[in-house]
Amino acid sequence: MTTGDPLTRLKEHLRKFTGSTAIPDIARYRRIPGVKAGRCIFIGCTEPIAWEDAQGGNFLCEGHYLTVRRWVEEARSAYR
């Protein structure tokens, strides 16, 4: 059940699509240069990874990076 609270909605989206409610620090994600082994954190995603977090893990493909970035920005803008 989705609530009107943007932070709760963000966590629900993450849980549903990644299995985790941890909010990624999307501002610290970096593009992966070249080829690296790994899978996007989105359940069932088979696209090549393109982004990683500051620790070099929690990979995202290009499309899911853009999706998570949008979700995080939408949640942040609600608190400005």
Sequence and secondary structure as in RCSB ss.txt:
>XXXX:A:sequence
MTTGDPLTRLKEHLRKFTGSTAIPDIARYRRIPGVKAGRCIFIGCTEPIAWEDAQGGNFLCEGHYLTVRRWVEEA
RSAYR
>XXXX:A:secstr
   S HHHHHHHHHHHHHS      GGG EE  S      SSTT  S EEEE TTS S EEHHHHHHHHHHHHHH
HHTT 
